[in-house]
Amino acid sequence: MKIAVIGAGPAGLYFSLLAKKHNPSHEIDIYEQNPEGATYGWGVVFSDVGLAFLKEADAEFFEEFTAHHEKCDYLEVVHRGTHVQIHGNHFSRTARIDMLQVLQRACTRLGIRIHYGQRIGDVSALASEVDLLIAADGGNSAVRTQFSHHFQPTFEKRRNKFAWYGTRQRFHPVSLIFKQSPHGVFIAHSYQYSPELSTFLVEVDPETWTRAGLDTASEDESRRYCTEVFAEELGGNTLLTNRSLWFEANIVKNEQWTHRNIVLLGDALRTVHFSLGSGTRMAMQDAIALHKGIAAHPGDLPAAFAAFEGSRRPASFSFQTSAAKSLDWYENVACKLDLDPVSFAYDYMRRTGQVSHADLQQRDPHFAAAWDALHPSSKVSEPAPKNQMKETTA
């Protein structure tokens, strides 16, 4: 097949790698509008569940992909200055730029051509020249916009404000920090992703954001303000910026996933909010499923697309439903701040309805026992714990 991929993110790169490995006769060109080496953001995080899918898909590349990841086996919820650890939650973290470069190098070795600094203006013209066109051009997909009458996307903008920062303070566990300020509650989602750096995502409700003057603050003024709010947790380190502008979560869904020989992939197809930490995982699982569909139905694109959708629509719906519940929890966290630190962390872990008390007993018996001791009269009637660990955090 002659394949064009628009977007050199994890979805487009990983599909190209799998497809070319399976069938070296494929001609694959990837078109990326940004220059080589450009990336925005800091680190990315995978749970052990997400990594298991990647290892199953390509064990050889998996070793290369994870060679320099930072790993930990617990998360930490910080409430009222108390650090509550929940073990049995395994995470692997890496710099986004490093992740992309590993994928890019692997693709280039196989003869996949990556064209940087190239924006595709006429998608229809490119689609007419290839057998398959993959739109992996992100949450603001130009391909999806051009064919919006067919894909029928819907957008839901959520209320809380976010800014992505980095810091040299190393947060070994994945850490959720809830901090009361004179203007309201600030939340930090933080984790170490390299020997020197951590991601530090700040979240705040719009009322607190306005009271703090962040609605009119510059990027650097916002950085300095958030550094001051979290000064104790940052241990004297400052926050670092990289286009760290305030934004709201925009949840994207599409009624239709394909159009003629065009298919949406990754964030162009659907966004999963980062409070579940699964956006990159979902994008790469999309790539795996599309590759399997094409490999199982060579020369029959409609059948390949049907197999892809049949595989991914249920997972997409499930994750977006869980993400909506997670977003609701964060947006209403002010009403939970009177909880003691253990009960607060427990409520956080149960926020999506996908993690049961029995799951927590299996993952971290000491944490579950601490909650039981605080709630001796509470009886939790639930199904037995699931074998597969669920996503838990940002």
C-alpha positions, -999 to +999 in steps of 0.1 A: +000+000+000+009+036-005+002+053+028+003+090+039+002+100+075-005+135+086+011+142+120+043+128+135+029+123+170+028+089+188-002+076+169+011+083+134+046+072+141+037+040+159+012+029+132+038+035+105+064+015+124+041-015+130+028-014+094+063-012+078+077-039+100+048-062+090+050-054+053+082-038+041+066-032+007+044-005+021+054+030+010+049+053+039+053+091+041+047+111+073+040+148+070+046+170+101+038+207+101+064+215+129+101+216+123+122+186+134+129+185+171+100+208+180+077+196+208+056+214+234+050+200+268+072+181+292+069+145+301+045+116+294+034+088+317+023+053+311+008+028+335+019-008+334-013-016+316-005+008+288+030-007+285+017-042+284-001-034+252+030-020+236+051-050+247+026-074+232+025-055+199+063-053+194+085-068+221+117-058+203+108-021+200+093-021+235+128-026+249+141+004+229+111+025+238+114+020+276+152+018+279+155+053+296+121+056+313+119+067+350+098+042+369+079+040+402+054+017+418+032+041+438+014+074+437+011+101+463-019+123+472-009+154+492-038+170+512-034+194+541+004+188+538+000+151+545+015+127+519-006+096+514+010+069+494-010+043+474+012+014+463+005-011+436+002+016+409+031+012+385+042+041+363+068+046+336+077+082+326+098+098+298+103+132+281+079+137+253+107+148+230+127+116+238+096+094+232+091+110+198+127+108+188+128+070+196+098+065+174+113+087+147+146+069+146+129+035+144+107+047+115+136+062+096+157+029+100+129+011+082+128+035+053+097+055+063+100+091+051+092+119+076+087+153+061+091+181+087+078+216+084+052+206+058+016+215+062-009+197+040-033+223+026-053+201+002-061+168+020-083+156-009-055+159-034-031+139-011-058+113-004-063+108-042-026+099-046-025+072-019-043+040-009-047+051+027-045+085+044-042+086+082-052+119+100-031+118+132-028+156+134-039+161+170-068+175+190-071+205+166-070+183+135-071+202+103-082+171+084-111+166+108-121+203+103-119+200+065-143+171+065-163+180+096-196+176+077-187+139+074-168+131+107-194+151+127-171+161+156-185+173+189-166+194+214-171+199+251-150+226+268-146+220+305-145+248+331-111+244+349-080+262+338-046+244+333-010+254+326+018+230+318+051+237+335+083+218+342+106+219+373+139+207+384+123+195+416+121+157+412+088+141+421+096+105+422+061+092+427+032+104+405+020+132+429-013+150+432-009+181+453-039+200+466-030+234+480-052+260+497-043+295+488-059+329+498-077+329+465-089+292+464-076+257+457-047+250+434-039+215+422-006+202+409-002+170+388+035+162+390+059+134+382+096+130+374+103+120+338+141+123+335+170+124+359+167+162+362+132+172+354+095+168+364+062+177+348+042+201+369+007+207+356-013+233+375-051+232+377-074+258+391-111+266+389-121+297+369-132+317+400-099+311+418-081+319+386-098+352+383-094+361+420-057+355+417-054+378+388-042+350+365-068+360+339-047+391+331-013+378+340+015+372+315+030+338+310+059+347+333+037+363+359+016+332+360+047+311+364+060+332+393+026+331+410+023+293+408+059+289+420+049+309+451+018+289+457+037+256+456+070+270+471+071+244+499+066+214+475+091+228+450+118+229+476+133+262+464+131+253+427+112+275+403+087+265+376+099+264+340+079+274+309+075+261+274+045+279+259+029+274+293-003+293+286-036+288+304-062+266+286-093+246+292-098+209+285-116+204+252-131+169+249-134+157+213-156+130+199-165+120+163-196+103+151-178+089+121-142+077+122-135+072+085-143+088+052-134+071+019-097+062+024-092+086+053-092+075+089-088+095+121-063+084+147-052+094+182-063+129+195-078+137+161-102+109+167-109+114+204-093+131+233-090+116+267-084+140+295-050+139+312-065+134+346-065+097+336-031+098+321-041+078+291-040+100+260-007+087+246-016+051+255-049+055+237-032+069+206-008+041+204-035+015+210-054+031+181-023+025+160-021-011+171-057-017+163-056+000+129-025-019+119-041-052+129-072-044+109-052-037+078-029-067+083-060-090+087-078-075+056-051-067+030-066-049+000-100-045+017-100-010+034-137-011+044-132-044+062-100-031+078-118+001+090-147-019+103-123-041+123-105-010+137-138+006+148-151-027+163-120-030+184-116+006+195-151+021+199-160+003+231-126+013+247-130+049+235-164+052+250-153+036+283-123+059+287-142+090+278-169+081+303-143+076+331-126+108+321-158+128+324-163+114+360-127+123+368-131+158+355-163+162+375-143+152+407-116+178+401-141+205+392-160+199+425-130+191+447-136+221+470-165+203+486-142+174+496-115+194+513-129+188+548-121+151+544-091+138+563-060+130+541-066+092+539-103+096+532-096+123+506-070+100+488-095+071+490-122+093+474-098+103+447-090+067+439-127+058+436-136+089+415-143+072+382-163+042+396-138+019+379-116+011+410-134-008+437-126-011+474-115-047+467-092-034+440-075-012+465-073-040+490-055-061+464-032-032+453-023-018+486-037-036+517-022-011+541-039+019+524-072+000+523-068-010+560-061+027+570-094+037+554-112+008+570-098+019+604-113+054+599-146+040+588-152+009+609-190+010+604-188+013+566-195-019+546-185-019+510-205-043+489-188-047+455-177-072+429-144-090+434-113-071+423-105-071+386-074-089+373-065-059+350-053-028+368-071+003+357-058+038+350-057+059+381-041+093+377-028+123+357 
